[in-house]
Amino acid sequence: MLAAIVGRPNVGKSTLFNRLTESRQAVVHDEPGVTRDRVYGEIEWNGRTIPLVDTGGYVPRSSERFEAAIREQVDIALSDADVILFVVDVTTGITDVDQEIAQTLRRAADTPVLIVANKADNEERRWMANEFYQLGLGEVYPTSATNGIGTGELLDALVETLPAEPEAAARDRTHIALVGRPNVGKSSLVNAILGFDRSIVTEVPGTTRDAIHSVVNYEGDELVLVDTAGLRKKAQVKENIEFYSALRSERAIRDGDVCVLVLDATVGLENQDIRVLKEAEKHKKGMVLAVNKWDLVEKDSKTARRYEEYFHQILETLDHVPIVFVSAVTKQRVYKLIDTALQVDDERRKRVQTSDLNDALQAAIAEHRPPSYRGNHVKIKYATQVRNGPPVFVFFANHPQGIRDSYKRYLEGKLREHFGFAGVPLTLAFKPK
């Protein structure tokens, strides 16, 4: 389920994105084409969570390629999105580029289109929006992304247009997504596990344009390996096709159970890699670090340990993520990697008995009591696990608002010390009692 914003430059796509997602992710400026990074967020409306992508920043500045680039942008959006938000500008009316985009959208009749007549911030301009019915794409929604006029009606229509959310069903297969920067060996790792060339492997970064799913029978259980397109640094995502490859990788993280971040041992851990793990953590996915090309590293008996200490130092709060040193070329530890990912999935589904949880809690409090709150002693009375897969713990206290982030991290560390949860994001909620 995905909504995509399309339209020519300078019609207010980034402003609309920020308004609908209630964020400031997209850079807004009067100059066309300012937004160069990929922009991906979520809409929360009427109990639905809708992924939203802003395609606005992906039009090259080259004037001779201008219209061709917009056509490409629309074509790729149509291939991925469940609904298109086509943004136009009521102050300029219908332009030739609007007509061309509309013609492309009409050819894809199976993808719903909502025309967002932006900059309709007064009654006269709302009437002017009626002109866009001439495009023949259906309903027009006069909107002002700047001040929020009409966005409620637009979101109501968006929710009605999207397919109903399927009922959650238990998945027998564990989904393991291999993600990472281009040319770190994700496809080679999948091929090594499968025993044949499921994905095309070359020395050219970014060969894998889409996520490729492979069902594997592993020791009597079926699992799904997802080989995703390379996640480039944002500054390097310049083509629309690369933009959507990165988008599919992010969707693979959302849809998977365990995210395996593949690194090149000869390069190390970069900021983009940490952002990928943070994305997996945000969506409460299991996490494993696979250090590939280990065969190319000169090593002694302590090399792996030094690497682990280096990674854990950089990862800080993610230092519980397990690390496996592998080689897709020699197949060294590729099956240990799968075993580790499955262990993390088991940890993610683990449930702790309430009595054991409270024994650990009381021991943690005895060792280090929570700080006082406005002169009052903070007492955590008991805790219980309310969910698994991913695990969620609720702590009941007399002053839950007084429990600081540092103490929450302390309690999380004690949970991991007593019960494991390696590679698993934990949610700790605090409620009054």
Secondary structure, DSSP 8 states (H G I E B T S, - for coil): --EEEE-STTSSHHHHHHHHHTS--S---SSTT---S-EEEEEEETTEEEEEEE-TT---S-GGGHHHHHHHHHHHHHHH-SEEEEEEETTT---HHHHHHHHHHHH-TTS-EEEEEE---SHHHHHHGGGGGGG-SS-EEE-BTTTTBTHHHHHHHHHHHS---------SSEEEEEE-STTSSHHHHHHHHHTS-SS---SSTT---S-EEEEEEETTEEEEEEE------GGG--SHHHHHHHHHHHHHHHH-SEEEEEEETTT---HHHHHHHHHHHHTT-EEEEEEE-GGGS---TTHHHHHHHHHHHHHGGGTTS-EEE-BTTTTBTHHHHHHHHHHHHHHHT----HHHHHHHHHHHHHHS----BTTB---EEEEEEEETTTTEEEEEES-GGG--HHHHHHHHHHHHHHH--TT---EEEEEE-
